[in-house]
Amino acid sequence: MEKPSKIAPAKGKLGILLPGLGAVSTTFMAGVELVRKGKAQPVGSLTQMGTIRLGKRTDARSPLIKKFVPLAELKDLTFGGWDIFKDNAYQSAANAGVLNPQDLEKVKPFLSTIKPMKAAFDHDFVKMIDGPNIKKGKNKYELALQIKEDIANFRKTSRVSRLVTCWCGSTESFVKPEEVHSTPEKFVEAMKSDHPAIAPSMLYAWASITSGVPYANGAPNLSVDIPALQTLAHDHNVPICGKDFKTGQTLMKTILAPGFKARMLGLDGWFSTNILGNRDGEVLEDPGSFKTKEESKLSVLEYILQPKLYPQLYGKMFHKVRINYYPPRGDNKEGWDNIDIFGWLGYPMQIKVDFLCRDSILAAPIVLDLVLFLDLAQRAGMRGIQEWLSFYFKSPMTAPGLYPEHDLFIQSMKLKNTLRWMKGEELITHLGQEYYD
Ligand SMILES: NC(=O)c1ccc[n+]([C@@H]2O[C@H](COP(=O)([O-])OP(=O)(O)OC[C@H]3O[C@@H](n4cnc5c(N)ncnc54)[C@H](O)[C@@H]3O)[C@@H](O)[C@H]2O)c1
């Protein structure tokens, strides 16, 4: 990848397209509007609150990231989406119950105008829900063409100059990469023949990429993580990223595990269990959808702790993840971690984490950062997988043959160094010998 020589300015409006107008999407849109109205702070968003150090520690240059790189401004964002239910974004947000009624009331007129377009849906992929707002077509290819039309119409009617899509739809059943996912041609043939390995999220990804629209995947579905769509992303100069927003328990894992490894503390086992009662929790009751989520959550420790490199410390670790649907909790998940570690001479110790988290409150700023960074990447001429956005994902997408980087602190350094690189600033290695010369 060549260093961008010039980054096009963020002129005009940026349209955000969200397949899935559920808890995360509506919390994201409501939050952007509350921030725009000056009624809330964008807490959790690196693009809005984060700074970036430039040059030496003695230079005292730490601009806000949004002043350092030309990001779209919140006032220029406009929203659209698809869902299998007909509820507008206000009704959907009220149903999700993430935000309290007082906050929702402040943005009711704005959210009520956002009405979902008809969804491309396949009940085989999300077994626990069904809805009336669904596209009809002869085959999957026709559905994908209808999504393309939706994108073109949205572009025209909302008069945006650029678009980004972020999948915030339900977790789909587990699909393994197959031959039909290998090339753009085979993928189109498979859509035409209604192949069972073509999931709805892939149709949105195909339609976005072939419309020149960047695509982020917030769920663990394979979606855009297949060679056919990656080749298309390259050919259409479209940046893509995924998979699965890194929010509650996995965020904690990627904060704690790098610390254990850095201090060479051993790990016998890590048992994680969750209760949650939102629609996402209900969808995850289906073993197919749970398997997709489980794969995404399990790989994290393997990659961070590298048991092959450290067999004495991590060779025998036992890692288990459980998610239980428990309606009384709604979106307010509780995640327990029991961590069995060992120290000097193998003496055992235990750590218990009880995270009473709010899933969508943690996910919303991630959606904001991703759409702004993907738009930036496209204006900087970057295309294909954006590994520097790993920071936001449970299962970061990488080039073939490359293992993903899961350590949150390495991911953060990678993200910030990419921004420095884009702007021609010196990369920061933290060596710091120059202060002692
Ligand atoms: N912290 C988090 O909340 C978090 C973290 C990581 C990943 N995710 C993932 O983000 C996604 C959204 O989470 P949520 O809590 O908003 O879930 P949600 O159930 O509230 O919303 C998902 C919406 O997608 C819709 N949908 C399903 N299939 C669709 C299709 N084919 N086309 C259009 N719409 C479709 C559903 O009707 C639903 O309204 C889930 O896949 C979830 O696993 C969420």
The ligand as an ORCA input file, in Angstrom:
! r2SCAN-3c Opt
* xyz 0 1
  N     -22.282     -4.391     21.954
  C     -23.090     -4.830     21.057
  O     -24.244     -4.531     21.115
  C     -22.555     -5.671     19.974
  C     -21.235     -6.076     20.022
  C     -20.713     -6.836     19.007
  C     -21.511     -7.175     17.943
  N     -22.794     -6.785     17.919
  C     -23.603     -7.238     16.800
  O     -24.237     -6.138     16.197
  C     -25.441     -6.590     15.645
  C     -26.570     -5.680     16.094
  O     -26.759     -5.784     17.487
  P     -28.081     -5.203     18.154
  O     -27.917     -5.336     19.620
  O     -28.389     -3.879     17.570
  O     -29.150     -6.280     17.675
  P     -30.720     -6.050     17.406
  O     -31.301     -7.402     17.390
  O     -31.281     -5.027     18.325
  O     -30.740     -5.419     15.947
  C     -30.492     -6.144     14.793
  C     -31.539     -5.765     13.788
  O     -31.195     -6.388     12.559
  C     -32.402     -6.719     11.900
  N     -32.088     -7.677     10.840
  C     -31.816     -8.991     10.928
  N     -31.532     -9.500      9.709
  C     -31.605     -8.459      8.840
  C     -31.418     -8.341      7.441
  N     -31.079     -9.405      6.712
  N     -31.560     -7.140      6.876
  C     -31.895     -6.037      7.620
  N     -32.106     -6.102      8.945
  C     -31.947     -7.289      9.550
  C     -33.289     -7.240     13.022
  O     -34.629     -7.178     12.668
  C     -32.941     -6.278     14.151
  O     -33.824     -5.184     14.215
  C     -25.623     -8.049     16.078
  O     -25.199     -8.903     15.054
  C     -24.713     -8.155     17.237
  O     -24.229     -9.474     17.452
  C     -23.349     -6.033     18.903
*
